[in-house]
Amino acid sequence: MADAPVDFSELTWRSQFVERMPGDPMSENYTRRVSRITHSEVNPTPVSAPKLIAWSGQLGAELGIAPATAPDTISVLAGNRILPGMRPYAYRYGGHQFGHWADQLGDGRAITLGEGMTPNAGAYEFQLKGAGPTPYSRRADGRAVLRSSVREYLCSEAMHFLGIPTTRALSLVATGDPVVRDMFYDGNPAAEPGAIVCRVARSFLRFGNFEILTAHEEPELLRILTDELLREHYPEIDSNGEDRYGLLLDEIARRTAHLVTGWMRVGFVHGVLNTDNMSALGLTIDYGPYGWLEPYDPNWTPNTTDREGRRYRFSHQPQIVFWNLTRLAEAWLPLIGSEKRAEESLGVFQKTFGDVYSSMMASKIGWTESLDQNGHGEFVGELFPLLQATDTDYTIFFRSLAQVSIDENQEDENLVRPLLDAFYDRDQFERGVRARWIAWLREYGKRSREMGVQPESRTRLMNSVNPKYVFRNYLASRAIEAATAGDYSGIDRLYRVLQSPYQDQAGMDDLATKRPDWAKTAPGCSMLSCSS
């Protein structure tokens, strides 16, 4: 029997990373360039009126942490109180942003409190995002606004329940302090409510933590930090083995291939896949201007900064992730010692992604037979132009396809009826695409029957990989608007439904509908910025 949950403030804290890694010798907290260190110790900046507005009960239960209720505990989650054993710090890292080396970046508004020893799951890093300035804040204030914090809190948890590796979010605290932001960088700054998210992961190390060490010619520190990553987070790899760094890159390539396949499965678009936003543990990290496909558009990006180049568009994510892995391979080349060996690791990504993506797409349409057989891949590829032609809702379509009959005697009208609610452009369907849809569905049914697919098992498989509920931007926008006015019930309701995204839930159908017309061009729904 598991022990009774403990209060967050009662966890045993350690600062193993700080104790082992070379840190900033300066204690003053001001923006500056640093060298030959992995982090800077810095305390959060206190806020005026911390108030807990959301708590991830599921994550708390998994870790063995009781819901936060005491003011002293909420003070810790707000950064107002530091507990014994904590040595808060900000990571130093660099990164390639939009394809260009940006040099030093670092945690500009995220401060890791330390490693909390949880009763049920052992050591986790707990990090406060929006906790105030650090030496890496550049010209910013280190704070976060409520709108971006709600999005990070809910999407972190939503992704976990979708079965996609991610950092988690334990709590959301309103600070009581205004934060000035220019939401769309158009010269119209405004004060918004401030908030802090408590993020949770085994580690927040990123590709950029290693890139900057190679770029600044700090090879010994590169080896020390990479050995720390190996020892603490990849125990299955012999930390003394001759090929340990190549094997490490192999495993990160595998994990990242599975990660991006998960994004493609559920229609998630990260929006800002810079190398500093790539986890060294294969997690989804940094929920900024992300979005979910609503009308299927392979070229859609939710990021206003990416509007022209569309570098981070939905269909391009696998290629960008591969590009980012190539930058990591370059950073680790002094350790791996062989370009050929590094290229082998990149080949691991390509093979893994090809295999898992093919399997994933087969499962989305209810098949267990590989798409590499009998021309299935080409046939499935014909589906996507149809989805785009009728502005088809990505989530609703695949969920509804499970209800389409594969009986060869089904009449045309009944065949397409389960899909009609997925079309944003019903007129286009009726005018010129209906016949193409029927032909595709007939062939889908024929191939399914030839495989021996059973209707009930097909539906069960499809409903296990195609969610009914995803955290659509318009749902986030409504919850944020209410929360800004002091009503947090929308956050609670979304959290409840997103815990079971593959199950029908009574009274929640309004959270599984197509994007309403008002949200097509509304700020925070169609396009978002990095402003938070």
Secondary structure, DSSP 8 states (H G I E B T S, - for coil): -----B-GGGSEEE-HHHHHS-B-S----S-----S-SEEE------SS-EEEEE-HHHHHHHTB----SHHHHHHHTTS---TT---EEE----EETTEE------SSEEEEEEEEETTTEEEEEEEET----TT-TTS-S-EEHHHHHHHHHHHHHHHHTT--B-EEEEEEEEEEEEEE-TTSSS--EEEEEEEEEEEES---BHHHHHHHHHTT-HHHHHHHHHHHHHHH-TTS-TT-TTHHHHHHHHHHHHHHHHHHHHHHHTEE-S---GGGSBTTS-B---SS-EE-SB--TT---BGGGTTT-TT-GGGHHHHHHHHHHHHHHHHHHHH--HHHHHHHHHHHHHHHHHHHHHHHHHHTT--S-TTSTTHHHHHHTHHHHHHHTTBBHHHHHHHHTTS---TT--HHHHHGGGGGGBS-HHHIIIIIHHHHHHHHHHHHHHHHHTT--HHHHHHHHHHHS-S----HHHHHHHHHHHHTT--HHHHHHHHHHTSTTS--TT-GGGSS---GGGSS-TTTS-B-S--
